[in-house]
Structure formats: structure tokens, C-alpha cells
Amino acid sequence: MRIKPWMSWATLIALFALGGCMSAMDTPKRSLYDRLGGQPAITAVVDDFIGNVASDNRINARFAKANIPRLKQRLVELISSGTGGNVTYTGRDMRSAHDGMFITDADFDALVEDLVKSLDRFNVPEKEKGELLGILGPMKPQIVGH
Ligand code: HEM
């Protein structure tokens, strides 16, 4: 059979379409966990963040009796699992973990400010910063006021 010009065009278009689909399959959306830099980057941010909290006189008294290494580990787990990392959170749920502390809106805002300082120090882009805060923000009702 002779190849007619319209046939080669159709073949080319089909090949381009197929190529487009395949490259879309090759590059699935990267999780926030991966875009943040995975475990090493999240651990570095959490270390720095807890350092900020420790020197923040608005809220540091609340952590006077805290087990800081365990808190850091659980924060890393919580952030990792919440952002799509293959990590299990081993701590209590946010309501039980903060029960009886009567954390205020101002406490919560101070802590988020301390986290944002660290995210900025590590040059986490606005998009990823917004996505992470969008994951932590909805936990507020479980943490504040009881
Ligand atoms: C988005 C905001 C917050 C997140 C994601 C968060 C996360 C956590 C996690 C994962 C734990 C460990 C739970 C466990 O070990 O079972 C914890 C404990 C704790 N959190 Fe929070 N927290 C938040 C806000 C706050 C605020 C605003 C305060 C007070 C200013 C606070 C004070 C504490 C204290 C004192 C502990 C106990 C630490 C210990 O006993 O070792 N948290 N939090």
C-alpha cells in the first residue's frame, strides 16, 4: 500500500499524542514531602523551628516540661506523613496531645510564626510553604481552647 500524505500526518499526530501521554505518565505530581526535600530537610526545619520556640518568650514556658527530642521526632513524623511521605506518625492525635493546655489563638499564631521563620530561613518557596500551612492550619480546632 502506498503511504499517502494524509496518512503520515495522521501517524505523526498520533505519535505526538501518545508521546504526550507517556511523558505525563513518566512525571507524576511530586508529593509535597519530596518537594520539601524529604526527611533530611524536614528534620532540619523542625530542629530550627523548635530552636525558635525555645527562645520565644511568648510560648516557651509551655514547653518547660516537654520531652524535646520526642517532640521533634513526632513533629517530623506528623509533617512527613501529612505531606505524602511514607512515614508513620506514632504520637497522640492533636486533641489528646494538647488537652488541658488551654492553648490560645495567640499561642497558636506565635508557634506558626516561629515555623514560618524557619521555612523562610531554609528558603522554602511560597507555594510549598502555603501548602504546608494549609495542612497544619486545619488542626487548630483540635489544639486551641481545651
Ligand atoms: C499546628 C500547630 C501544632 C502542631 C502541629 C503540634 C504538634 C504536636 C505534636 C506532634 C506533639 C507530640 C504529641 C505526642 O507526643 O503524642 C505535640 C505536643 C505538644 N505541643 Fe503541640 N502542636 C501544635 C501547636 C502547639 C501550640 C500552639 C503549643 C503551645 C504554645 C503546643 C504545645 C505542645 C506541648 C507543650 C506538647 C507536649 C510535649 C511533651 O510533653 O513532650 N503545641 N504538639
Backbone and ligand atoms as CSV (ligand in chain L), in Angstrom:
chain,resi,resn,atom,element,x,y,z
A,1,MET,N,N,0.847,-1.201,0.000
A,1,MET,CA,C,0.000,0.000,0.000
A,1,MET,C,C,0.883,1.252,0.000
A,2,ARG,N,N,0.469,2.221,-0.807
A,2,ARG,CA,C,1.264,3.469,-0.867
A,2,ARG,C,C,0.952,4.348,0.333
A,3,ILE,N,N,1.978,4.957,0.924
A,3,ILE,CA,C,1.753,5.906,2.022
A,3,ILE,C,C,1.287,7.221,1.416
A,4,LYS,N,N,0.100,7.626,1.786
A,4,LYS,CA,C,-0.404,8.898,1.259
A,4,LYS,C,C,-0.048,9.999,2.256
A,5,PRO,N,N,0.073,11.244,1.759
A,5,PRO,CA,C,0.470,12.339,2.667
A,5,PRO,C,C,-0.416,12.424,3.902
A,6,TRP,N,N,-1.732,12.274,3.768
A,6,TRP,CA,C,-2.616,12.416,4.944
A,6,TRP,C,C,-2.340,11.335,5.972
A,7,MET,N,N,-1.880,10.159,5.484
A,7,MET,CA,C,-1.589,9.060,6.423
A,7,MET,C,C,-0.404,9.419,7.310
A,8,SER,N,N,0.625,10.013,6.704
A,8,SER,CA,C,1.795,10.328,7.523
A,8,SER,C,C,1.464,11.416,8.546
A,9,TRP,N,N,0.592,12.361,8.133
A,9,TRP,CA,C,0.179,13.390,9.109
A,9,TRP,C,C,-0.550,12.767,10.286
A,10,ALA,N,N,-1.465,11.842,9.924
A,10,ALA,CA,C,-2.248,11.200,10.992
A,10,ALA,C,C,-1.318,10.436,11.924
A,11,THR,N,N,-0.324,9.767,11.328
A,11,THR,CA,C,0.612,8.991,12.148
A,11,THR,C,C,1.404,9.914,13.076
A,12,LEU,N,N,1.863,11.032,12.486
A,12,LEU,CA,C,2.648,11.986,13.294
A,12,LEU,C,C,1.844,12.524,14.468
A,13,ILE,N,N,0.579,12.890,14.173
A,13,ILE,CA,C,-0.274,13.456,15.235
A,13,ILE,C,C,-0.495,12.410,16.329
A,14,ALA,N,N,-0.752,11.167,15.881
A,14,ALA,CA,C,-0.987,10.096,16.864
A,14,ALA,C,C,0.250,9.885,17.723
A,15,LEU,N,N,1.421,9.929,17.088
A,15,LEU,CA,C,2.663,9.709,17.841
A,15,LEU,C,C,2.898,10.823,18.863
A,16,PHE,N,N,2.602,12.072,18.423
A,16,PHE,CA,C,2.767,13.199,19.368
A,16,PHE,C,C,1.841,13.040,20.564
A,17,ALA,N,N,0.593,12.646,20.265
A,17,ALA,CA,C,-0.398,12.486,21.340
A,17,ALA,C,C,0.059,11.410,22.307
A,18,LEU,N,N,0.534,10.302,21.746
A,18,LEU,CA,C,0.990,9.187,22.572
A,18,LEU,C,C,2.192,9.623,23.423
A,19,GLY,N,N,3.102,10.335,22.777
A,19,GLY,CA,C,4.299,10.834,23.491
A,19,GLY,C,C,3.906,11.720,24.650
A,20,GLY,N,N,2.917,12.587,24.419
A,20,GLY,CA,C,2.449,13.485,25.478
A,20,GLY,C,C,1.907,12.703,26.658
A,21,CYS,N,N,1.102,11.687,26.347
A,21,CYS,CA,C,0.519,10.871,27.425
A,21,CYS,C,C,1.612,10.172,28.198
A,22,MET,N,N,2.604,9.634,27.458
A,22,MET,CA,C,3.637,8.861,28.144
A,22,MET,C,C,4.495,9.744,29.032
A,23,SER,N,N,4.797,10.967,28.551
A,23,SER,CA,C,5.631,11.803,29.413
A,23,SER,C,C,4.832,12.242,30.634
A,24,ALA,N,N,3.510,12.389,30.477
A,24,ALA,CA,C,2.680,12.715,31.645
A,24,ALA,C,C,2.713,11.561,32.648
A,25,MET,N,N,2.792,10.326,32.090
A,25,MET,CA,C,2.828,9.166,32.985
A,25,MET,C,C,4.186,9.049,33.673
A,26,ASP,N,N,5.227,9.481,32.934
A,26,ASP,CA,C,6.585,9.400,33.498
A,26,ASP,C,C,6.773,10.363,34.650
A,27,THR,N,N,6.049,11.491,34.630
A,27,THR,CA,C,6.282,12.527,35.635
A,27,THR,C,C,5.031,12.750,36.464
A,28,PRO,N,N,4.738,11.813,37.384
A,28,PRO,CA,C,3.592,12.020,38.259
A,28,PRO,C,C,3.873,13.221,39.152
A,29,LYS,N,N,2.819,13.840,39.674
A,29,LYS,CA,C,2.996,15.013,40.539
A,29,LYS,C,C,3.831,14.624,41.757
A,30,ARG,N,N,4.884,15.407,42.034
A,30,ARG,CA,C,5.738,15.086,43.187
A,30,ARG,C,C,5.009,15.496,44.456
A,31,SER,N,N,5.117,14.648,45.478
A,31,SER,CA,C,4.446,14.956,46.745
A,31,SER,C,C,5.088,16.188,47.376
A,32,LEU,N,N,4.338,16.831,48.274
A,32,LEU,CA,C,4.897,17.976,48.997
A,32,LEU,C,C,6.128,17.519,49.785
A,33,TYR,N,N,6.051,16.319,50.337
A,33,TYR,CA,C,7.176,15.729,51.084
A,33,TYR,C,C,8.457,15.759,50.234
A,34,ASP,N,N,8.351,15.297,48.990
A,34,ASP,CA,C,9.529,15.279,48.112
A,34,ASP,C,C,9.966,16.692,47.751
A,35,ARG,N,N,8.985,17.567,47.469
A,35,ARG,CA,C,9.346,18.933,47.071
A,35,ARG,C,C,9.995,19.696,48.217
A,36,LEU,N,N,9.638,19.334,49.469
A,36,LEU,CA,C,10.277,19.997,50.618
A,36,LEU,C,C,11.721,19.501,50.795
A,37,GLY,N,N,12.010,18.323,50.256
A,37,GLY,CA,C,13.357,17.767,50.384
A,37,GLY,C,C,13.415,16.531,51.261
A,38,GLY,N,N,12.216,15.955,51.534
A,38,GLY,CA,C,12.171,14.695,52.274
A,38,GLY,C,C,12.650,14.821,53.711
A,39,GLN,N,N,12.991,13.671,54.270
A,39,GLN,CA,C,13.315,13.565,55.698
A,39,GLN,C,C,14.429,14.532,56.157
A,40,PRO,N,N,15.554,14.627,55.425
A,40,PRO,CA,C,16.635,15.499,55.910
A,40,PRO,C,C,16.199,16.959,56.012
A,41,ALA,N,N,15.473,17.442,54.994
A,41,ALA,CA,C,15.064,18.850,55.000
A,41,ALA,C,C,14.016,19.102,56.078
A,42,ILE,N,N,13.067,18.170,56.233
A,42,ILE,CA,C,12.006,18.355,57.233
A,42,ILE,C,C,12.619,18.314,58.635
A,43,THR,N,N,13.575,17.416,58.853
A,43,THR,CA,C,14.242,17.350,60.158
A,43,THR,C,C,14.989,18.653,60.448
A,44,ALA,N,N,15.657,19.186,59.448
A,44,ALA,CA,C,16.411,20.443,59.642
A,44,ALA,C,C,15.467,21.594,59.976
A,45,VAL,N,N,14.332,21.660,59.289
A,45,VAL,CA,C,13.366,22.737,59.547
A,45,VAL,C,C,12.791,22.590,60.960
A,46,VAL,N,N,12.442,21.359,61.349
A,46,VAL,CA,C,11.843,21.144,62.676
A,46,VAL,C,C,12.860,21.488,63.776
A,47,ASP,N,N,14.121,21.113,63.611
A,47,ASP,CA,C,15.160,21.466,64.594
A,47,ASP,C,C,15.242,22.977,64.777
A,48,ASP,N,N,15.279,23.677,63.650
A,48,ASP,CA,C,15.396,25.131,63.689
A,48,ASP,C,C,14.146,25.755,64.314
A,49,PHE,N,N,12.995,25.218,63.946
A,49,PHE,CA,C,11.699,25.705,64.439
A,49,PHE,C,C,11.618,25.550,65.968
A,50,ILE,N,N,12.024,24.395,66.489
A,50,ILE,CA,C,11.965,24.190,67.942
A,50,ILE,C,C,12.969,25.126,68.637
A,51,GLY,N,N,14.066,25.420,67.947
A,51,GLY,CA,C,15.009,26.433,68.458
A,51,GLY,C,C,14.331,27.796,68.578
A,52,ASN,N,N,13.549,28.151,67.570
A,52,ASN,CA,C,12.808,29.428,67.621
A,52,ASN,C,C,11.816,29.429,68.775
A,53,VAL,N,N,11.110,28.297,68.941
A,53,VAL,CA,C,10.114,28.209,70.016
A,53,VAL,C,C,10.807,28.365,71.373
A,54,ALA,N,N,11.972,27.724,71.506
A,54,ALA,CA,C,12.699,27.768,72.787
A,54,ALA,C,C,13.095,29.199,73.159
A,55,SER,N,N,13.336,30.034,72.156
A,55,SER,CA,C,13.730,31.410,72.504
A,55,SER,C,C,12.567,32.391,72.322
A,56,ASP,N,N,11.363,31.871,72.193
A,56,ASP,CA,C,10.187,32.735,72.042
A,56,ASP,C,C,9.483,32.865,73.394
A,57,ASN,N,N,9.689,34.010,74.041
A,57,ASN,CA,C,9.153,34.192,75.397
A,57,ASN,C,C,7.624,34.207,75.458
A,58,ARG,N,N,6.969,34.321,74.320
A,58,ARG,CA,C,5.506,34.292,74.327
A,58,ARG,C,C,5.001,32.891,74.653
A,59,ILE,N,N,5.753,31.861,74.244
A,59,ILE,CA,C,5.223,30.494,74.393
A,59,ILE,C,C,6.187,29.486,75.005
A,60,ASN,N,N,7.469,29.866,75.211
A,60,ASN,CA,C,8.422,28.808,75.603
A,60,ASN,C,C,8.133,28.186,76.975
A,61,ALA,N,N,7.469,28.939,77.862
A,61,ALA,CA,C,7.165,28.382,79.191
A,61,ALA,C,C,6.296,27.129,79.073
A,62,ARG,N,N,5.492,27.096,78.020
A,62,ARG,CA,C,4.592,25.952,77.828
A,62,ARG,C,C,5.354,24.657,77.560
A,63,PHE,N,N,6.604,24.811,77.115
A,63,PHE,CA,C,7.393,23.627,76.758
A,63,PHE,C,C,8.409,23.268,77.839
A,64,ALA,N,N,8.265,23.913,79.038
A,64,ALA,CA,C,9.262,23.717,80.106
A,64,ALA,C,C,9.434,22.244,80.461
A,65,LYS,N,N,8.325,21.496,80.457
A,65,LYS,CA,C,8.424,20.081,80.870
A,65,LYS,C,C,8.396,19.133,79.678
A,66,ALA,N,N,8.494,19.687,78.489
A,66,ALA,CA,C,8.357,18.833,77.300
A,66,ALA,C,C,9.585,17.958,77.087
A,67,ASN,N,N,9.358,16.827,76.475
A,67,ASN,CA,C,10.437,15.944,76.054
A,67,ASN,C,C,10.801,16.389,74.625
A,68,ILE,N,N,11.797,17.259,74.534
A,68,ILE,CA,C,12.075,17.936,73.256
A,68,ILE,C,C,12.508,16.968,72.136
A,69,PRO,N,N,13.424,16.008,72.412
A,69,PRO,CA,C,13.789,15.084,71.320
A,69,PRO,C,C,12.575,14.311,70.788
A,70,ARG,N,N,11.681,13.887,71.712
A,70,ARG,CA,C,10.495,13.141,71.278
A,70,ARG,C,C,9.535,14.052,70.494
A,71,LEU,N,N,9.376,15.295,70.991
A,71,LEU,CA,C,8.504,16.250,70.297
A,71,LEU,C,C,9.004,16.485,68.868
A,72,LYS,N,N,10.329,16.684,68.744
A,72,LYS,CA,C,10.905,16.914,67.410
A,72,LYS,C,C,10.633,15.723,66.505
A,73,GLN,N,N,10.865,14.525,67.040
A,73,GLN,CA,C,10.675,13.317,66.231
A,73,GLN,C,C,9.222,13.206,65.768
A,74,ARG,N,N,8.304,13.503,66.676
A,74,ARG,CA,C,6.887,13.363,66.319
A,74,ARG,C,C,6.427,14.449,65.361
A,75,LEU,N,N,7.016,15.645,65.500
A,75,LEU,CA,C,6.682,16.702,64.541
A,75,LEU,C,C,7.164,16.314,63.148
A,76,VAL,N,N,8.368,15.739,63.097
A,76,VAL,CA,C,8.899,15.289,61.798
A,76,VAL,C,C,7.976,14.223,61.212
A,77,GLU,N,N,7.546,13.294,62.069
A,77,GLU,CA,C,6.640,12.228,61.587
A,77,GLU,C,C,5.318,12.816,61.094
A,78,LEU,N,N,4.768,13.738,61.895
A,78,LEU,CA,C,3.459,14.313,61.551
A,78,LEU,C,C,3.530,15.053,60.221
A,79,ILE,N,N,4.581,15.870,60.074
A,79,ILE,CA,C,4.725,16.653,58.833
A,79,ILE,C,C,5.004,15.716,57.657
A,80,SER,N,N,5.850,14.711,57.899
A,80,SER,CA,C,6.200,13.788,56.808
A,80,SER,C,C,4.980,13.017,56.329
A,81,SER,N,N,4.226,12.441,57.273
A,81,SER,CA,C,3.080,11.637,56.838
A,81,SER,C,C,2.005,12.540,56.239
A,82,GLY,N,N,1.852,13.755,56.778
A,82,GLY,CA,C,0.819,14.672,56.266
A,82,GLY,C,C,1.119,15.232,54.890
A,83,THR,N,N,2.394,15.191,54.491
A,83,THR,CA,C,2.764,15.760,53.188
A,83,THR,C,C,2.981,14.677,52.133
A,84,GLY,N,N,2.700,13.423,52.496
A,84,GLY,CA,C,2.787,12.356,51.489
A,84,GLY,C,C,4.028,11.496,51.590
A,85,GLY,N,N,4.799,11.666,52.669
A,85,GLY,CA,C,5.963,10.790,52.858
A,85,GLY,C,C,5.521,9.431,53.380
A,86,ASN,N,N,6.339,8.444,53.120
A,86,ASN,CA,C,5.990,7.090,53.553
A,86,ASN,C,C,6.472,6.888,54.997
A,87,VAL,N,N,5.852,7.640,55.906
A,87,VAL,CA,C,6.288,7.689,57.303
A,87,VAL,C,C,5.042,7.553,58.173
A,88,THR,N,N,5.161,6.837,59.303
A,88,THR,CA,C,4.021,6.670,60.201
A,88,THR,C,C,4.148,7.638,61.374
A,89,TYR,N,N,3.074,8.335,61.697
A,89,TYR,CA,C,3.041,9.207,62.872
A,89,TYR,C,C,2.751,8.343,64.098
A,90,THR,N,N,3.643,8.397,65.097
A,90,THR,CA,C,3.499,7.498,66.248
A,90,THR,C,C,2.963,8.211,67.495
A,91,GLY,N,N,2.653,9.509,67.387
A,91,GLY,CA,C,2.194,10.249,68.565
A,91,GLY,C,C,0.690,10.184,68.760
A,92,ARG,N,N,0.233,10.951,69.748
A,92,ARG,CA,C,-1.206,11.036,70.023
A,92,ARG,C,C,-1.883,11.911,68.973
A,93,ASP,N,N,-3.202,11.820,68.892
A,93,ASP,CA,C,-3.912,12.730,67.997
A,93,ASP,C,C,-3.820,14.137,68.592
A,94,MET,N,N,-4.022,15.155,67.751
A,94,MET,CA,C,-3.773,16.538,68.174
A,94,MET,C,C,-4.661,16.959,69.350
A,95,ARG,N,N,-5.878,16.432,69.406
A,95,ARG,CA,C,-6.785,16.789,70.514
A,95,ARG,C,C,-6.238,16.240,71.838
A,96,SER,N,N,-5.866,14.972,71.873
A,96,SER,CA,C,-5.350,14.375,73.119
A,96,SER,C,C,-4.005,14.978,73.501
A,97,ALA,N,N,-3.152,15.249,72.501
A,97,ALA,CA,C,-1.803,15.746,72.795
A,97,ALA,C,C,-1.843,17.119,73.477
A,98,HIS,N,N,-2.885,17.913,73.185
A,98,HIS,CA,C,-2.931,19.284,73.704
A,98,HIS,C,C,-4.047,19.502,74.728
A,99,ASP,N,N,-4.669,18.407,75.142
A,99,ASP,CA,C,-5.793,18.514,76.067
A,99,ASP,C,C,-5.318,19.033,77.422
A,100,GLY,N,N,-6.078,19.944,78.007
A,100,GLY,CA,C,-5.733,20.501,79.314
A,100,GLY,C,C,-4.704,21.616,79.257
A,101,MET,N,N,-4.222,21.965,78.080
A,101,MET,CA,C,-3.200,23.034,77.981
A,101,MET,C,C,-3.838,24.414,77.808
A,102,PHE,N,N,-5.090,24.460,77.418
A,102,PHE,CA,C,-5.805,25.728,77.178
A,102,PHE,C,C,-4.980,26.670,76.301
A,103,ILE,N,N,-4.512,26.127,75.216
A,103,ILE,CA,C,-3.722,26.911,74.250
A,103,ILE,C,C,-4.633,27.970,73.618
A,104,THR,N,N,-4.114,29.192,73.516
A,104,THR,CA,C,-4.921,30.298,72.970
A,104,THR,C,C,-4.614,30.504,71.480
A,105,ASP,N,N,-5.466,31.318,70.840
A,105,ASP,CA,C,-5.220,31.715,69.443
A,105,ASP,C,C,-3.843,32.355,69.322
A,106,ALA,N,N,-3.515,33.216,70.305
A,106,ALA,CA,C,-2.227,33.935,70.267
A,106,ALA,C,C,-1.053,32.955,70.362
A,107,ASP,N,N,-1.192,31.921,71.222
A,107,ASP,CA,C,-0.140,30.893,71.317
A,107,ASP,C,C,0.049,30.213,69.958
A,108,PHE,N,N,-1.101,29.859,69.371
A,108,PHE,CA,C,-1.066,29.141,68.092
A,108,PHE,C,C,-0.386,29.997,67.027
A,109,ASP,N,N,-0.781,31.288,66.965
A,109,ASP,CA,C,-0.213,32.184,65.958
A,109,ASP,C,C,1.284,32.364,66.172
A,110,ALA,N,N,1.697,32.433,67.452
A,110,ALA,CA,C,3.129,32.604,67.754
A,110,ALA,C,C,3.914,31.393,67.246
A,111,LEU,N,N,3.364,30.200,67.488
A,111,LEU,CA,C,4.048,28.974,67.053
A,111,LEU,C,C,4.143,28.913,65.520
A,112,VAL,N,N,3.058,29.292,64.840
A,112,VAL,CA,C,3.085,29.276,63.373
A,112,VAL,C,C,4.109,30.298,62.867
A,113,GLU,N,N,4.182,31.454,63.541
A,113,GLU,CA,C,5.164,32.474,63.157
A,113,GLU,C,C,6.591,31.909,63.291
A,114,ASP,N,N,6.835,31.164,64.369
A,114,ASP,CA,C,8.154,30.553,64.576
A,114,ASP,C,C,8.469,29.530,63.488
A,115,LEU,N,N,7.435,28.821,63.037
A,115,LEU,CA,C,7.631,27.851,61.957
A,115,LEU,C,C,7.930,28.572,60.638
A,116,VAL,N,N,7.167,29.625,60.365
A,116,VAL,CA,C,7.356,30.368,59.114
A,116,VAL,C,C,8.774,30.948,59.051
A,117,LYS,N,N,9.285,31.416,60.202
A,117,LYS,CA,C,10.660,31.933,60.247
A,117,LYS,C,C,11.642,30.873,59.753
A,118,SER,N,N,11.441,29.635,60.203
A,118,SER,CA,C,12.340,28.549,59.798
A,118,SER,C,C,12.165,28.208,58.326
A,119,LEU,N,N,10.905,28.174,57.870
A,119,LEU,CA,C,10.668,27.866,56.453
A,119,LEU,C,C,11.341,28.922,55.580
A,120,ASP,N,N,11.299,30.177,56.025
A,120,ASP,CA,C,11.943,31.254,55.270
A,120,ASP,C,C,13.463,31.123,55.332
A,121,ARG,N,N,13.972,30.764,56.506
A,121,ARG,CA,C,15.423,30.612,56.656
A,121,ARG,C,C,15.956,29.530,55.716
A,122,PHE,N,N,15.118,28.492,55.492
A,122,PHE,CA,C,15.530,27.404,54.602
A,122,PHE,C,C,15.062,27.620,53.155
A,123,ASN,N,N,14.607,28.844,52.887
A,123,ASN,CA,C,14.185,29.217,51.525
A,123,ASN,C,C,13.128,28.284,50.926
A,124,VAL,N,N,12.229,27.820,51.751
A,124,VAL,CA,C,11.111,27.018,51.227
A,124,VAL,C,C,10.238,27.963,50.390
A,125,PRO,N,N,9.983,27.616,49.126
A,125,PRO,CA,C,9.215,28.525,48.259
A,125,PRO,C,C,7.797,28.778,48.780
A,126,GLU,N,N,7.234,29.927,48.369
A,126,GLU,CA,C,5.890,30.331,48.822
A,126,GLU,C,C,4.859,29.225,48.610
A,127,LYS,N,N,4.933,28.552,47.448
A,127,LYS,CA,C,3.928,27.530,47.119
A,127,LYS,C,C,3.958,26.408,48.156
A,128,GLU,N,N,5.147,25.873,48.416
A,128,GLU,CA,C,5.286,24.752,49.350
A,128,GLU,C,C,4.962,25.207,50.772
A,129,LYS,N,N,5.381,26.444,51.106
A,129,LYS,CA,C,5.084,26.998,52.434
A,129,LYS,C,C,3.566,27.072,52.630
A,130,GLY,N,N,2.878,27.585,51.620
A,130,GLY,CA,C,1.421,27.703,51.684
A,130,GLY,C,C,0.755,26.335,51.822
A,131,GLU,N,N,1.280,25.359,51.082
A,131,GLU,CA,C,0.681,24.014,51.144
A,131,GLU,C,C,0.872,23.409,52.533
A,132,LEU,N,N,2.054,23.594,53.113
A,132,LEU,CA,C,2.307,23.024,54.442
A,132,LEU,C,C,1.416,23.706,55.488
A,133,LEU,N,N,1.339,25.033,55.426
A,133,LEU,CA,C,0.492,25.735,56.397
A,133,LEU,C,C,-0.983,25.363,56.188
A,134,GLY,N,N,-1.329,25.055,54.956
A,134,GLY,CA,C,-2.687,24.617,54.644
A,134,GLY,C,C,-3.004,23.239,55.221
A,135,ILE,N,N,-1.972,22.470,55.512
A,135,ILE,CA,C,-2.163,21.152,56.137
A,135,ILE,C,C,-2.235,21.312,57.663
A,136,LEU,N,N,-1.397,22.209,58.218
A,136,LEU,CA,C,-1.354,22.374,59.681
A,136,LEU,C,C,-2.516,23.243,60.194
A,137,GLY,N,N,-2.899,24.243,59.417
A,137,GLY,CA,C,-3.948,25.185,59.843
A,137,GLY,C,C,-5.225,24.503,60.316
A,138,PRO,N,N,-5.740,23.543,59.533
A,138,PRO,CA,C,-6.992,22.888,59.939
A,138,PRO,C,C,-6.894,22.085,61.248
A,139,MET,N,N,-5.675,21.907,61.789
A,139,MET,CA,C,-5.530,21.194,63.070
A,139,MET,C,C,-5.857,22.122,64.247
A,140,LYS,N,N,-5.949,23.421,63.954
A,140,LYS,CA,C,-6.132,24.411,65.021
A,140,LYS,C,C,-7.296,24.101,65.969
A,141,PRO,N,N,-8.482,23.747,65.461
A,141,PRO,CA,C,-9.594,23.479,66.387
A,141,PRO,C,C,-9.319,22.338,67.362
A,142,GLN,N,N,-8.446,21.402,66.970
A,142,GLN,CA,C,-8.118,20.297,67.892
A,142,GLN,C,C,-7.094,20.731,68.942
A,143,ILE,N,N,-6.365,21.804,68.653
A,143,ILE,CA,C,-5.241,22.205,69.504
A,143,ILE,C,C,-5.609,23.346,70.454
A,144,VAL,N,N,-6.412,24.301,69.978
A,144,VAL,CA,C,-6.699,25.533,70.717
A,144,VAL,C,C,-7.965,25.388,71.583
A,145,GLY,N,N,-7.878,25.900,72.815
A,145,GLY,CA,C,-9.098,26.147,73.605
A,145,GLY,C,C,-9.583,25.034,74.495
A,146,HIS,N,N,-8.767,23.977,74.711
A,146,HIS,CA,C,-9.238,22.946,75.633
A,146,HIS,C,C,-8.076,22.243,76.328
L,1,HEM,C1,C,-0.094,23.397,64.133
L,1,HEM,C2,C,0.254,23.511,65.406
L,1,HEM,C3,C,0.774,22.383,66.259
L,1,HEM,C4,C,1.176,21.130,65.900
L,1,HEM,C5,C,1.207,20.507,64.513
L,1,HEM,C6,C,1.585,20.448,67.107
L,1,HEM,C7,C,2.066,19.159,67.159
L,1,HEM,C8,C,2.398,18.486,68.307
L,1,HEM,C9,C,2.838,17.115,68.379
L,1,HEM,C10,C,3.026,16.207,67.162
L,1,HEM,C11,C,3.049,16.807,69.652
L,1,HEM,C12,C,3.553,15.462,70.212
L,1,HEM,C13,C,2.387,14.585,70.584
L,1,HEM,C14,C,2.808,13.297,71.220
L,1,HEM,O1,O,3.988,13.144,71.588
L,1,HEM,O2,O,1.965,12.404,71.364
L,1,HEM,C15,C,2.758,17.993,70.425
L,1,HEM,C16,C,2.889,18.101,71.793
L,1,HEM,C17,C,2.891,19.284,72.470
L,1,HEM,N1,N,2.510,20.507,71.957
L,1,HEM,FE1,FE,1.915,20.875,70.097
L,1,HEM,N2,N,1.426,21.293,68.172
L,1,HEM,C18,C,0.939,22.476,67.689
L,1,HEM,C19,C,0.652,23.597,68.422
L,1,HEM,C20,C,1.044,23.785,69.729
L,1,HEM,C21,C,0.988,25.039,70.443
L,1,HEM,C22,C,0.449,26.343,69.868
L,1,HEM,C23,C,1.515,24.814,71.676
L,1,HEM,C24,C,1.718,25.789,72.817
L,1,HEM,C25,C,2.099,27.019,72.625
L,1,HEM,C26,C,1.866,23.409,71.745
L,1,HEM,C27,C,2.401,22.783,72.848
L,1,HEM,C28,C,2.682,21.446,72.938
L,1,HEM,C29,C,3.200,20.807,74.150
L,1,HEM,C30,C,3.550,21.505,75.469
L,1,HEM,C31,C,3.321,19.446,73.851
L,1,HEM,C32,C,3.781,18.331,74.798
L,1,HEM,C33,C,5.231,18.000,74.589
L,1,HEM,C34,C,5.708,16.912,75.560
L,1,HEM,O3,O,5.022,16.627,76.533
L,1,HEM,O4,O,6.771,16.362,75.338
L,1,HEM,N3,N,1.576,22.822,70.541
L,1,HEM,N4,N,2.367,19.001,69.587
